[in-house]
Amino acid sequence: PRGFRTIYGVIIAVIDDPLDGRAHSLEESAQAVVAEVLARNKHQSLHAAVYRDGTLAGAPAYSAEIMGISPVTGRGEWAKIVCRPYGDGRILHMVVVSPSESRPTIEPALDRIRATVRLAAN
């Protein structure tokens, strides 16, 4: 699969928990999700390891930050990956992406988007 081809944006998806079927924590699942994202985005590397990061859509969340040189723009790129449980064996993850130099300006807007995420049911 291809990696990011987004300059600015928010990507939200429900995925299978990579560690489903084994005893594990949400933090460990988030680490596995981040590893999968990095495997698809070879231009990125871990900038901030997985850390407890409040909530996403009302459930505990863990986040990590990755950075690299965008294959689209040739400039610095920053992304934050936020993970929360979504029912049995699933993870809701949100990836926010922006050019590195825009991060201080755009991050508050991305945080507001995150705060508005609601789920009808899971």
Salt bridges, closest charged atoms under 4 A:
ASP16 OD1 - ARG90 NE 3.38
ASP17 OD2 - HIS24 NE2 2.86
ASP53 OD2 - LYS80 NZ 3.17
ASP53 OD2 - ARG114 NH1 2.68
GLU65 OE1 - ARG103 NH2 2.86
GLU77 OE1 - HIS43 NE2 2.70
GLU101 OE2 - ARG75 NH2 3.45
GLU107 OE1 - ARG103 NE 3.19
